């Protein structure tokens, strides 16, 4: 049985189509015993790339212009985790002319407990625009996809309720 635990991060501002977004990727944090003992898992690296494409494709489909990160690549390569760099993501997004900064994380606690989050911040102010966190209880392609789809569908691009 798979369980999904959700943490809601609600914010009043909504990201609008046509905005320029600097997507700094999704950082993988493996604190599991399995990772410590066996090293990097190629299947998880492929899943991380799958999530990256999923997020980039969704933002593009929603009308966001994803800016080229090449001008800040040297700085970005020195950063371990753009989601936890004391605002360096929003500073780089501003330098790139982006309206928004987008960062994500996948944290593996064990082979059965994985948390993922996505944070969309205003590049100028650093304030959170939208964000979501989900805990999944399976380490499969489908579970990772469902977890990120939940964040995208319900926290980043929620449908209007009537």
OpenMM code with the backbone's topology and positions (N, CA, C; nanometers):
from openmm import Vec3, app, unit

residues = "UNK UNK UNK UNK UNK UNK UNK UNK UNK UNK UNK UNK UNK UNK UNK UNK UNK UNK UNK UNK UNK UNK UNK UNK UNK UNK UNK UNK UNK UNK UNK UNK UNK UNK UNK UNK UNK UNK UNK UNK UNK UNK UNK UNK UNK UNK UNK UNK UNK UNK UNK UNK UNK UNK UNK UNK UNK UNK UNK UNK UNK UNK UNK UNK UNK UNK UNK UNK UNK UNK UNK UNK UNK UNK UNK UNK UNK UNK UNK UNK UNK UNK UNK UNK UNK UNK UNK UNK UNK UNK UNK UNK UNK UNK UNK UNK UNK UNK UNK UNK UNK UNK UNK UNK UNK UNK UNK UNK UNK UNK UNK UNK UNK UNK UNK UNK UNK UNK UNK UNK UNK UNK UNK UNK UNK UNK UNK UNK UNK UNK UNK UNK UNK UNK UNK UNK UNK UNK UNK UNK UNK UNK UNK UNK UNK UNK UNK UNK UNK UNK UNK UNK UNK UNK UNK UNK UNK UNK UNK UNK UNK UNK".split()
positions = [
    Vec3(0.0844, -0.1183, 0.0000),
    Vec3(0.0000, 0.0000, 0.0000),
    Vec3(0.0888, 0.1244, 0.0000),
    Vec3(0.0588, 0.2162, -0.0860),
    Vec3(0.1358, 0.3406, -0.0953),
    Vec3(0.0585, 0.4524, -0.0290),
    Vec3(0.1283, 0.5279, 0.0517),
    Vec3(0.0680, 0.6426, 0.1188),
    Vec3(0.1357, 0.7683, 0.0700),
    Vec3(0.0594, 0.8733, 0.0571),
    Vec3(0.1149, 1.0034, 0.0215),
    Vec3(0.0761, 1.1004, 0.1309),
    Vec3(0.1745, 1.1669, 0.1890),
    Vec3(0.1511, 1.2685, 0.2896),
    Vec3(0.1735, 1.4030, 0.2237),
    Vec3(0.0829, 1.4944, 0.2464),
    Vec3(0.0914, 1.6247, 0.1813),
    Vec3(0.1075, 1.7351, 0.2836),
    Vec3(0.1861, 1.8322, 0.2496),
    Vec3(0.1977, 1.9532, 0.3296),
    Vec3(0.1592, 2.0670, 0.2372),
    Vec3(0.0624, 2.1440, 0.2767),
    Vec3(0.0136, 2.2531, 0.1935),
    Vec3(0.0877, 2.3797, 0.2285),
    Vec3(0.1393, 2.4444, 0.1260),
    Vec3(0.1996, 2.5758, 0.1403),
    Vec3(0.1145, 2.6699, 0.0571),
    Vec3(0.0263, 2.7416, 0.1193),
    Vec3(-0.0654, 2.8279, 0.0443),
    Vec3(-0.0166, 2.9708, 0.0413),
    Vec3(-0.0241, 3.0312, -0.0736),
    Vec3(0.0181, 3.1680, -0.0908),
    Vec3(-0.0849, 3.2387, -0.1761),
    Vec3(-0.0954, 3.3666, -0.1591),
    Vec3(-0.2015, 3.4401, -0.2260),
    Vec3(-0.1682, 3.4765, -0.3701),
    Vec3(-0.0444, 3.5013, -0.4007),
    Vec3(-0.0076, 3.5406, -0.5360),
    Vec3(-0.0020, 3.4187, -0.6272),
    Vec3(-0.0455, 3.4333, -0.7500),
    Vec3(-0.0453, 3.3230, -0.8441),
    Vec3(0.0490, 3.3570, -0.9590),
    Vec3(0.1298, 3.2600, -0.9956),
    Vec3(0.2197, 3.2789, -1.1090),
    Vec3(0.1380, 3.2877, -1.2367),
    Vec3(0.1711, 3.3844, -1.3196),
    Vec3(0.0937, 3.4068, -1.4416),
    Vec3(0.1709, 3.3598, -1.5641),
    Vec3(0.0945, 3.3150, -1.6624),
    Vec3(0.1545, 3.2765, -1.7896),
    Vec3(0.2252, 3.3977, -1.8491),
    Vec3(0.3310, 3.3720, -1.9231),
    Vec3(0.4065, 3.4799, -1.9864),
    Vec3(0.5201, 3.5315, -1.9010),
    Vec3(0.5258, 3.4901, -1.7765),
    Vec3(0.6347, 3.5355, -1.6914),
    Vec3(0.7620, 3.4583, -1.7260),
    Vec3(0.8737, 3.5245, -1.7067),
    Vec3(1.0024, 3.4598, -1.7271),
    Vec3(1.0400, 3.3891, -1.5976),
    Vec3(1.0753, 3.2625, -1.6104),
    Vec3(1.1058, 3.1802, -1.4942),
    Vec3(1.2442, 3.1197, -1.5084),
    Vec3(1.3257, 3.1339, -1.4043),
    Vec3(1.4577, 3.0715, -1.3988),
    Vec3(1.4427, 2.9418, -1.3199),
    Vec3(1.4488, 2.8287, -1.3898),
    Vec3(1.4358, 2.6971, -1.3267),
    Vec3(1.5757, 2.6438, -1.3001),
    Vec3(1.6120, 2.6403, -1.1712),
    Vec3(1.7456, 2.5991, -1.1311),
    Vec3(1.7561, 2.4501, -1.1027),
    Vec3(1.6548, 2.3760, -1.1418),
    Vec3(1.6612, 2.2314, -1.1308),
    Vec3(1.6106, 2.1772, -0.9990),
    Vec3(1.6286, 2.0474, -0.9852),
    Vec3(1.5836, 1.9747, -0.8670),
    Vec3(1.7060, 1.9069, -0.8072),
    Vec3(1.7341, 1.9378, -0.6834),
    Vec3(1.8502, 1.8832, -0.6140),
    Vec3(1.8117, 1.7514, -0.5470),
    Vec3(1.8969, 1.6521, -0.5604),
    Vec3(1.8747, 1.5214, -0.4981),
    Vec3(1.9586, 1.5116, -0.3716),
    Vec3(1.8925, 1.4837, -0.2608),
    Vec3(1.9587, 1.4700, -0.1311),
    Vec3(1.9336, 1.3280, -0.0810),
    Vec3(2.0369, 1.2467, -0.0771),
    Vec3(2.0220, 1.1074, -0.0353),
    Vec3(2.0846, 1.0879, 0.1019),
    Vec3(1.9997, 1.0815, 0.2025),
    Vec3(2.0456, 1.0572, 0.3386),
    Vec3(2.0172, 0.9152, 0.3831),
    Vec3(1.9889, 0.8282, 0.2888),
    Vec3(1.9492, 0.6915, 0.3217),
    Vec3(2.0708, 0.6029, 0.3481),
    Vec3(2.0487, 0.4970, 0.4237),
    Vec3(2.1522, 0.3970, 0.4472),
    Vec3(2.1877, 0.3287, 0.3149),
    Vec3(2.0870, 0.3041, 0.2319),
    Vec3(2.1100, 0.2420, 0.1024),
    Vec3(2.2064, 0.3258, 0.0185),
    Vec3(2.1839, 0.4563, 0.0144),
    Vec3(2.2720, 0.5448, -0.0614),
    Vec3(2.4124, 0.5474, -0.0047),
    Vec3(2.4224, 0.5454, 0.1270),
    Vec3(2.5525, 0.5462, 0.1920),
    Vec3(2.6310, 0.4182, 0.1624),
    Vec3(2.5608, 0.3062, 0.1633),
    Vec3(2.6270, 0.1773, 0.1446),
    Vec3(2.6523, 0.1435, -0.0026),
    Vec3(2.5573, 0.1809, -0.0910),
    Vec3(2.5658, 0.1370, -0.2298),
    Vec3(2.6004, 0.2486, -0.3274),
    Vec3(2.6041, 0.3714, -0.2820),
    Vec3(2.6354, 0.4826, -0.3696),
    Vec3(2.5164, 0.5240, -0.4540),
    Vec3(2.5439, 0.6009, -0.5578),
    Vec3(2.4371, 0.6547, -0.6427),
    Vec3(2.3652, 0.5420, -0.7164),
    Vec3(2.2332, 0.5564, -0.7216),
    Vec3(2.1484, 0.4610, -0.7928),
    Vec3(2.1146, 0.5205, -0.9297),
    Vec3(2.1546, 0.4556, -1.0397),
    Vec3(2.1256, 0.5086, -1.1730),
    Vec3(1.9756, 0.5268, -1.1986),
    Vec3(1.8924, 0.4412, -1.1389),
    Vec3(1.7470, 0.4543, -1.1570),
    Vec3(1.6975, 0.5838, -1.0952),
    Vec3(1.7527, 0.6220, -0.9805),
    Vec3(1.7116, 0.7465, -0.9155),
    Vec3(1.7622, 0.8680, -0.9933),
    Vec3(1.8811, 0.8591, -1.0507),
    Vec3(1.9324, 0.9682, -1.1347),
    Vec3(1.8402, 0.9875, -1.2554),
    Vec3(1.7939, 0.8764, -1.3136),
    Vec3(1.7005, 0.8841, -1.4271),
    Vec3(1.5667, 0.9435, -1.3822),
    Vec3(1.5218, 0.9079, -1.2617),
    Vec3(1.3955, 0.9638, -1.2101),
    Vec3(1.4087, 1.1137, -1.1867),
    Vec3(1.5227, 1.1566, -1.1381),
    Vec3(1.5442, 1.2995, -1.1153),
    Vec3(1.5388, 1.3756, -1.2479),
    Vec3(1.6005, 1.3214, -1.3497),
    Vec3(1.5955, 1.3829, -1.4831),
    Vec3(1.4519, 1.3832, -1.5359),
    Vec3(1.3775, 1.2753, -1.5098),
    Vec3(1.2370, 1.2673, -1.5504),
    Vec3(1.1563, 1.3803, -1.4853),
    Vec3(1.1790, 1.4036, -1.3547),
    Vec3(1.1082, 1.5112, -1.2846),
    Vec3(1.1464, 1.6474, -1.3412),
    Vec3(1.2743, 1.6655, -1.3695),
    Vec3(1.3201, 1.7927, -1.4257),
    Vec3(1.2467, 1.8223, -1.5567),
    Vec3(1.2423, 1.7235, -1.6454),
    Vec3(1.1715, 1.7412, -1.7731),
    Vec3(1.0228, 1.7656, -1.7498),
    Vec3(0.9651, 1.6929, -1.6558),
    Vec3(0.8223, 1.7066, -1.6255),
    Vec3(0.7895, 1.8494, -1.5813),
    Vec3(0.8698, 1.9042, -1.4919),
    Vec3(0.8477, 2.0395, -1.4405),
    Vec3(0.8710, 2.1425, -1.5511),
    Vec3(0.9814, 2.1297, -1.6241),
    Vec3(1.0112, 2.2249, -1.7319),
    Vec3(0.9013, 2.2223, -1.8384),
    Vec3(0.8580, 2.1026, -1.8761),
    Vec3(0.7518, 2.0897, -1.9769),
    Vec3(0.6212, 2.1513, -1.9282),
    Vec3(0.5890, 2.1321, -1.8021),
    Vec3(0.4633, 2.1863, -1.7492),
    Vec3(0.4667, 2.3384, -1.7451),
    Vec3(0.5785, 2.3954, -1.7019),
    Vec3(0.5883, 2.5408, -1.6985),
    Vec3(0.5785, 2.5986, -1.8392),
    Vec3(0.6440, 2.5342, -1.9348),
    Vec3(0.6352, 2.5797, -2.0734),
    Vec3(0.4912, 2.5682, -2.1240),
    Vec3(0.4244, 2.4582, -2.0922),
    Vec3(0.2856, 2.4380, -2.1355),
    Vec3(0.1919, 2.5405, -2.0732),
    Vec3(0.2252, 2.5889, -1.9547),
    Vec3(0.1432, 2.6892, -1.8870),
    Vec3(0.1772, 2.8305, -1.9330),
    Vec3(0.2681, 2.8428, -2.0296),
    Vec3(0.2983, 2.9731, -2.0871),
    Vec3(0.4154, 3.0466, -2.0253),
    Vec3(0.4907, 2.9817, -1.9391),
    Vec3(0.6088, 3.0456, -1.8798),
    Vec3(0.7259, 3.0345, -1.9759),
    Vec3(0.8046, 3.1401, -1.9817),
    Vec3(0.9270, 3.1378, -2.0603),
    Vec3(1.0407, 3.0986, -1.9665),
    Vec3(1.1012, 2.9822, -1.9911),
    Vec3(1.2142, 2.9390, -1.9094),
    Vec3(1.3403, 3.0041, -1.9640),
    Vec3(1.4064, 3.0819, -1.8785),
    Vec3(1.5241, 3.1562, -1.9232),
    Vec3(1.6470, 3.0658, -1.9287),
    Vec3(1.7405, 3.1019, -2.0132),
    Vec3(1.8665, 3.0300, -2.0278),
    Vec3(1.9539, 3.0594, -1.9057),
    Vec3(2.0076, 2.9548, -1.8444),
    Vec3(2.0903, 2.9709, -1.7241),
    Vec3(2.2388, 2.9904, -1.7554),
    Vec3(2.2763, 2.9848, -1.8824),
    Vec3(2.4179, 2.9925, -1.9212),
    Vec3(2.4928, 3.1117, -1.8597),
    Vec3(2.4339, 3.2311, -1.8538),
    Vec3(2.5090, 3.3436, -1.7971),
    Vec3(2.5461, 3.3272, -1.6488),
    Vec3(2.4782, 3.2405, -1.5755),
    Vec3(2.5093, 3.2208, -1.4329),
    Vec3(2.5613, 3.0795, -1.4058),
    Vec3(2.5918, 3.0043, -1.5110),
    Vec3(2.6317, 2.8636, -1.4960),
    Vec3(2.7508, 2.8464, -1.4026),
    Vec3(2.8523, 2.9324, -1.4132),
    Vec3(2.9703, 2.9200, -1.3269),
    Vec3(2.9310, 2.9341, -1.1800),
    Vec3(2.8484, 3.0337, -1.1487),
    Vec3(2.8018, 3.0509, -1.0106),
    Vec3(2.7154, 2.9329, -0.9681),
    Vec3(2.6268, 2.8902, -1.0546),
    Vec3(2.5353, 2.7808, -1.0230),
    Vec3(2.6104, 2.6504, -0.9968),
    Vec3(2.7155, 2.6256, -1.0702),
    Vec3(2.7933, 2.5029, -1.0527),
    Vec3(2.8650, 2.4969, -0.9179),
    Vec3(2.8842, 2.6116, -0.8546),
    Vec3(2.9488, 2.6157, -0.7226),
    Vec3(2.8504, 2.5934, -0.6082),
    Vec3(2.7212, 2.5934, -0.6397),
    Vec3(2.6181, 2.5828, -0.5366),
    Vec3(2.5724, 2.4380, -0.5243),
    Vec3(2.5750, 2.3861, -0.4026),
    Vec3(2.5323, 2.2484, -0.3800),
    Vec3(2.3820, 2.2346, -0.3977),
    Vec3(2.3071, 2.3292, -0.3418),
    Vec3(2.1609, 2.3197, -0.3450),
    Vec3(2.0999, 2.4593, -0.3620),
    Vec3(2.0544, 2.4933, -0.4822),
    Vec3(1.9972, 2.6264, -0.5044),
    Vec3(1.8726, 2.6554, -0.4196),
    Vec3(1.8087, 2.5530, -0.3664),
    Vec3(1.6912, 2.5751, -0.2811),
    Vec3(1.7309, 2.6202, -0.1408),
    Vec3(1.8566, 2.6009, -0.1050),
    Vec3(1.9023, 2.6343, 0.0300),
    Vec3(2.0319, 2.7149, 0.0235),
    Vec3(2.0288, 2.8250, -0.0481),
    Vec3(2.1520, 2.9036, -0.0650),
    Vec3(2.1309, 3.0497, -0.0231),
    Vec3(2.0387, 3.0716, 0.0689),
    Vec3(2.0169, 3.2046, 0.1252),
    Vec3(1.9857, 3.3110, 0.0197),
    Vec3(1.8999, 3.2735, -0.0761),
    Vec3(1.8542, 3.3699, -0.1744),
    Vec3(1.9381, 3.3822, -0.2997),
    Vec3(2.0389, 3.2956, -0.3146),
    Vec3(2.1207, 3.3061, -0.4364),
    Vec3(2.0374, 3.2765, -0.5606),
    Vec3(1.9343, 3.1934, -0.5470),
    Vec3(1.8499, 3.1619, -0.6628),
    Vec3(1.7766, 3.2860, -0.7119),
    Vec3(1.7228, 3.3636, -0.6209),
    Vec3(1.6486, 3.4826, -0.6639),
    Vec3(1.7447, 3.5906, -0.7163),
    Vec3(1.8638, 3.5990, -0.6586),
    Vec3(1.9626, 3.6948, -0.7098),
    Vec3(2.0037, 3.6579, -0.8523),
    Vec3(2.0269, 3.5281, -0.8756),
    Vec3(2.0626, 3.4856, -1.0109),
    Vec3(1.9453, 3.5036, -1.1070),
    Vec3(1.8243, 3.4763, -1.0606),
    Vec3(1.7052, 3.4943, -1.1456),
    Vec3(1.6924, 3.6398, -1.1871),
    Vec3(1.7143, 3.7310, -1.0940),
    Vec3(1.7086, 3.8743, -1.1255),
    Vec3(1.8162, 3.9107, -1.2274),
    Vec3(1.9365, 3.8577, -1.2076),
    Vec3(2.0466, 3.8831, -1.3013),
    Vec3(2.0112, 3.8333, -1.4419),
    Vec3(1.9340, 3.7265, -1.4500),
    Vec3(1.8938, 3.6691, -1.5785),
    Vec3(1.7726, 3.7396, -1.6397),
    Vec3(1.7152, 3.8349, -1.5666),
    Vec3(1.5975, 3.9052, -1.6162),
    Vec3(1.4683, 3.8282, -1.5963),
    Vec3(1.4706, 3.7306, -1.5066),
    Vec3(1.3518, 3.6486, -1.4808),
    Vec3(1.2626, 3.7145, -1.3764),
    Vec3(1.1340, 3.6863, -1.3861),
    Vec3(1.0370, 3.7327, -1.2871),
    Vec3(1.0326, 3.6398, -1.1667),
    Vec3(1.0585, 3.5112, -1.1930),
    Vec3(1.0423, 3.4082, -1.0909),
    Vec3(1.1635, 3.3174, -1.0840),
    Vec3(1.1872, 3.2626, -0.9658),
    Vec3(1.2889, 3.1605, -0.9445),
    Vec3(1.2168, 3.0315, -0.9081),
    Vec3(1.2587, 2.9198, -0.9674),
    Vec3(1.1975, 2.7902, -0.9403),
    Vec3(1.3069, 2.6922, -0.9009),
    Vec3(1.2918, 2.6331, -0.7825),
    Vec3(1.3865, 2.5336, -0.7335),
    Vec3(1.3088, 2.4155, -0.6755),
    Vec3(1.3720, 2.3007, -0.6766),
    Vec3(1.3087, 2.1820, -0.6201),
    Vec3(1.4099, 2.0943, -0.5499),
    Vec3(1.3575, 2.0026, -0.4703),
    Vec3(1.4403, 1.9049, -0.3994),
    Vec3(1.3678, 1.7717, -0.3957),
    Vec3(1.4463, 1.6659, -0.4012),
    Vec3(1.3991, 1.5321, -0.3703),
    Vec3(1.4921, 1.4814, -0.2621),
    Vec3(1.4339, 1.4443, -0.1480),
    Vec3(1.5148, 1.3954, -0.0373),
    Vec3(1.4762, 1.2516, -0.0077),
    Vec3(1.5737, 1.1628, -0.0208),
    Vec3(1.5516, 1.0211, 0.0084),
    Vec3(1.5936, 0.9942, 0.1523),
    Vec3(1.4955, 0.9595, 0.2346),
    Vec3(1.5221, 0.9239, 0.3741),
    Vec3(1.5550, 0.7758, 0.3822),
    Vec3(1.4781, 0.6967, 0.3102),
    Vec3(1.5007, 0.5529, 0.2984),
    Vec3(1.4435, 0.5097, 0.1643),
    Vec3(1.4545, 0.3818, 0.1337),
    Vec3(1.4020, 0.3350, 0.0061),
    Vec3(1.2496, 0.3440, 0.0004),
    Vec3(1.1853, 0.3641, 0.1143),
    Vec3(1.0394, 0.3756, 0.1174),
    Vec3(0.9890, 0.5137, 0.1567),
    Vec3(1.0767, 0.6038, 0.1940),
    Vec3(1.0333, 0.7380, 0.2351),
    Vec3(1.1110, 0.8411, 0.1547),
    Vec3(1.0387, 0.9108, 0.0691),
    Vec3(1.0988, 1.0121, -0.0166),
    Vec3(1.0122, 1.1371, -0.0114),
    Vec3(1.0760, 1.2509, 0.0101),
    Vec3(1.0052, 1.3795, 0.0130),
    Vec3(1.0487, 1.4612, -0.1073),
    Vec3(0.9536, 1.5303, -0.1676),
    Vec3(0.9888, 1.6200, -0.2770),
    Vec3(0.9179, 1.7523, -0.2584),
    Vec3(0.9830, 1.8577, -0.3024),
    Vec3(0.9216, 1.9895, -0.2936),
    Vec3(0.9609, 2.0736, -0.4132),
    Vec3(0.8769, 2.1719, -0.4370),
    Vec3(0.8982, 2.2670, -0.5453),
    Vec3(0.8623, 2.4038, -0.4902),
    Vec3(0.9507, 2.5015, -0.5117),
    Vec3(0.9303, 2.6367, -0.4597),
    Vec3(0.9438, 2.7381, -0.5729),
    Vec3(0.8417, 2.8196, -0.5871),
    Vec3(0.8397, 2.9258, -0.6878),
    Vec3(0.8407, 3.0583, -0.6134),
    Vec3(0.9490, 3.1373, -0.6344),
    Vec3(0.9640, 3.2632, -0.5616),
    Vec3(0.9714, 3.3815, -0.6571),
    Vec3(0.9253, 3.4951, -0.6078),
    Vec3(0.9380, 3.6209, -0.6799),
    Vec3(1.0861, 3.6569, -0.6813),
    Vec3(1.1414, 3.6777, -0.7998),
    Vec3(1.2849, 3.7044, -0.8115),
    Vec3(1.3250, 3.8351, -0.7453),
    Vec3(1.2398, 3.9342, -0.7524),
    Vec3(1.2738, 4.0656, -0.6976),
    Vec3(1.2691, 4.0676, -0.5452),
    Vec3(1.1652, 4.0085, -0.4869),
    Vec3(1.1464, 4.0164, -0.3421),
    Vec3(1.1928, 3.8918, -0.2669),
    Vec3(1.2037, 3.7785, -0.3362),
    Vec3(1.2377, 3.6528, -0.2699),
    Vec3(1.1188, 3.5871, -0.2020),
    Vec3(1.0036, 3.6523, -0.2081),
    Vec3(0.8844, 3.5973, -0.1430),
    Vec3(0.8322, 3.4760, -0.2188),
    Vec3(0.7818, 3.3788, -0.1428),
    Vec3(0.7233, 3.2596, -0.2021),
    Vec3(0.5952, 3.2967, -0.2756),
    Vec3(0.5828, 3.2511, -0.3994),
    Vec3(0.4629, 3.2725, -0.4798),
    Vec3(0.3739, 3.1486, -0.4685),
    Vec3(0.4311, 3.0346, -0.4914),
    Vec3(0.3628, 2.9057, -0.4797),
    Vec3(0.4655, 2.8018, -0.4380),
    Vec3(0.4185, 2.6984, -0.3713),
    Vec3(0.5081, 2.5899, -0.3344),
    Vec3(0.4315, 2.4728, -0.2794),
    Vec3(0.4938, 2.3590, -0.2798),
    Vec3(0.4309, 2.2408, -0.2254),
    Vec3(0.5339, 2.1356, -0.1900),
    Vec3(0.4953, 2.0516, -0.0964),
    Vec3(0.5784, 1.9409, -0.0499),
    Vec3(0.4920, 1.8169, -0.0472),
    Vec3(0.5493, 1.7058, -0.0885),
    Vec3(0.4775, 1.5791, -0.0822),
    Vec3(0.5760, 1.4710, -0.0363),
    Vec3(0.5293, 1.3829, 0.0499),
    Vec3(0.6059, 1.2649, 0.0903),
    Vec3(0.5452, 1.1466, 0.0180),
    Vec3(0.6308, 1.0668, -0.0441),
    Vec3(0.5813, 0.9473, -0.1105),
    Vec3(0.6385, 0.8246, -0.0403),
    Vec3(0.5685, 0.7139, -0.0524),
    Vec3(0.6078, 0.5912, 0.0163),
    Vec3(0.6360, 0.4784, -0.0829),
    Vec3(0.7088, 0.5109, -0.1872),
    Vec3(0.7528, 0.4106, -0.2843),
    Vec3(0.8631, 0.4732, -0.3675),
    Vec3(0.9607, 0.3953, -0.4036),
    Vec3(1.0732, 0.4456, -0.4823),
    Vec3(1.0642, 0.3890, -0.6237),
    Vec3(0.9614, 0.4336, -0.6954),
    Vec3(0.9388, 0.3882, -0.8325),
    Vec3(0.9176, 0.5086, -0.9234),
    Vec3(0.9318, 0.4864, -1.0528),
    Vec3(0.9060, 0.5936, -1.1490),
    Vec3(0.7658, 0.6493, -1.1303),
    Vec3(0.6688, 0.5594, -1.1187),
    Vec3(0.5291, 0.6014, -1.1065),
    Vec3(0.5052, 0.6839, -0.9805),
    Vec3(0.5624, 0.6429, -0.8681),
    Vec3(0.5435, 0.7167, -0.7430),
    Vec3(0.6065, 0.8556, -0.7520),
    Vec3(0.7259, 0.8651, -0.8079),
    Vec3(0.7911, 0.9953, -0.8226),
    Vec3(0.7074, 1.0842, -0.9141),
    Vec3(0.6595, 1.0282, -1.0243),
    Vec3(0.5775, 1.1049, -1.1188),
    Vec3(0.4489, 1.1537, -1.0525),
    Vec3(0.3810, 1.0656, -0.9789),
    Vec3(0.2562, 1.1042, -0.9112),
    Vec3(0.2798, 1.2127, -0.8077),
    Vec3(0.3886, 1.2004, -0.7325),
    Vec3(0.4193, 1.3017, -0.6320),
    Vec3(0.4391, 1.4392, -0.6923),
    Vec3(0.5201, 1.4474, -0.7980),
    Vec3(0.5446, 1.5779, -0.8605),
    Vec3(0.4201, 1.6279, -0.9323),
    Vec3(0.3451, 1.5380, -0.9943),
    Vec3(0.2212, 1.5797, -1.0611),
    Vec3(0.1253, 1.6410, -0.9595),
    Vec3(0.1201, 1.5846, -0.8390),
    Vec3(0.0327, 1.6405, -0.7358),
    Vec3(0.0743, 1.7839, -0.7035),
    Vec3(0.2033, 1.8056, -0.6837),
    Vec3(0.2508, 1.9410, -0.6516),
    Vec3(0.2160, 2.0369, -0.7655),
    Vec3(0.2439, 1.9965, -0.8887),
    Vec3(0.2176, 2.0833, -1.0034),
    Vec3(0.0690, 2.1127, -1.0193),
    Vec3(-0.0141, 2.0096, -1.0102),
    Vec3(-0.1584, 2.0262, -1.0334),
    Vec3(-0.2318, 2.0965, -0.9201),
    Vec3(-0.1859, 2.0774, -0.7974),
    Vec3(-0.2624, 2.1265, -0.6832),
    Vec3(-0.1991, 2.2417, -0.6072),
    Vec3(-0.0700, 2.2642, -0.6254),
    Vec3(-0.0037, 2.3706, -0.5499),
    Vec3(0.0560, 2.4793, -0.6396),
    Vec3(0.1122, 2.4407, -0.7526),
    Vec3(0.1735, 2.5400, -0.8401),
    Vec3(0.0718, 2.5954, -0.9401),
    Vec3(-0.0041, 2.5071, -1.0030),
    Vec3(-0.1039, 2.5476, -1.1017),
    Vec3(-0.2425, 2.4935, -1.0620),
    Vec3(-0.2952, 2.5362, -0.9468),
    Vec3(-0.4253, 2.4817, -0.9048),
    Vec3(-0.5368, 2.5296, -0.9988),
    Vec3(-0.6306, 2.4419, -1.0198),
    Vec3(-0.7475, 2.4797, -1.1004),
    Vec3(-0.8372, 2.5702, -1.0163),
    Vec3(-0.8987, 2.6650, -1.0818),
    Vec3(-0.9911, 2.7552, -1.0131),
    Vec3(-1.1135, 2.6765, -0.9675),
    Vec3(-1.1534, 2.6961, -0.8433),
    Vec3(-1.2762, 2.6323, -0.7934),
    Vec3(-1.3910, 2.7305, -0.8062),
    Vec3(-1.5063, 2.6762, -0.8412),
    Vec3(-1.6214, 2.7647, -0.8605),
    Vec3(-1.7311, 2.7318, -0.7629),
] * unit.nanometer
topology = app.Topology()
chain = topology.addChain("A")
for resn in residues:
    res = topology.addResidue(resn, chain)
    for name in ("N", "CA", "C"):
        topology.addAtom(name, app.Element.getBySymbol(name[0]), res)
